[in-house]
Amino acid sequence: MNQVLEDAKSCTECGACNEFCPTYKVTGEVQLSPIGRLQAAIEVFEGKEISEQSVESLNSCLACMECDAVCPEGIKVTEIVLKSRSKLVERGLGPLPGQNRIIEGILAKGNSVNGEPEKRLEWLPGEFPRRESDTLLYMGCLGSYVVKDAATSAYLVLKKLGFDFMLLEDEGCCGTYIYESGKLDLASELFRKNVERFNSLGIRRIVCLCPACQECFKYFYPEVVGELKFSVHHIVEIIYDLLKENRTLLKEVQRTITYQDPCRLARGESVTEEPRELLSWCGAELKEMEKNRERAQCCGAGGGVMTVYRDLSMKVATDVLNMAETESIVSSCPFCAFCLNRAAKAGELTKRVTYLTNIVLDSLP
């Protein structure tokens, strides 16, 4: 932890990060900037008395990694913030009440969106496919319960392309919300339980709809559990590989759309051109956000902010919607789709966000 403190103190307060921070951009408040969050982290790790403002500063971070990407000192602000949250938990200052409600729901119902477990497979067309495979298609909480069209279209696209995979009837939560809330002991317990289950089923590859699930499995799990026996991929990468030599399978459906880059897919995994090529193969005319690819702005849902600081989340989401010149927007993240659609509805905007596999499905025979 001394290294975390040293890294936080290496900030020169040059301000290069502030213009890129979504929460600072929509509020202008220093405590909601990367610089403010590093100052709060220093308080936490030096054992000083923690103000309510510092607690808010650390818990309102979207964990979008944009400040990490532009910091001239190479400071990993996002990592420092997440470690500070776990320190807040140690000091009895976290998780926040709103975070605890979500965590309790995960423990009780196996998902972060208060979905009823017996309704998890309502998105599934037809009977549950009882088959064994070393590849698991992991729908995640949002795909299973909220953005159900993403789960349905993803499933049907892979079936049409002859991709071998299995599903879990009682999938459970990846646990990223618990980890990012700073409750590391509980996250560790859930991570280990999931890994044991995947290993017992012979899973060697996990394909995720949600970049947050992907990040959790790919980075948070090894950090806590150690080396994994399975690889982790986003569904866009899989579909791209399946179609790059078979583009003639797709019929072109003319439409004009804006592609929205999810933080953890574009900035975190550098997956930016694959979704654009897929959409182009489907006949789409692509427009770009004002900020795109590795410089894309967070949708406002990341880091658990949407459940605790809803107004802040909606301001960031509305800012992103205003960057799109088309009414039709496509995303590769169910959480982005949900958050942006909610902001559009609240603001009575005509823009609509669709998950990418819906577009691919429209173009498949």
ABEGO torsion letter per residue (X at the ends): XAAAAAAAAABAGAGAAAAABAAAAAAGBAAABAAAAAAAAAAAAAGBBBBAAAAAAAAABAGAGAAAAABAAGBBAAAAAAAAAAAAAAAGAOBBAAAAAAAAAAAAAGBAAGBBAAAAAAABBEBBBBBBBABBBBAEAAAAAABAAAAAAAAAAAAAAGBBBBBBABAEBAGAAAAAAGBAAAAAAAAAAAAAAAAAAGBABBBBABAAAAAAAAAAAAAAAEBBABBBBBAAAAAAAAAAAAAAABBBBBBBBBBBBBAAAAAAAGBAAAAAAAAAAAGBBBBBBABBEAABBBAGABGGAAAABAAAAAAAAAAAAAABABABBBBABAAAAAAAAAAAAAAGBABBBBBAAAAAAAABX
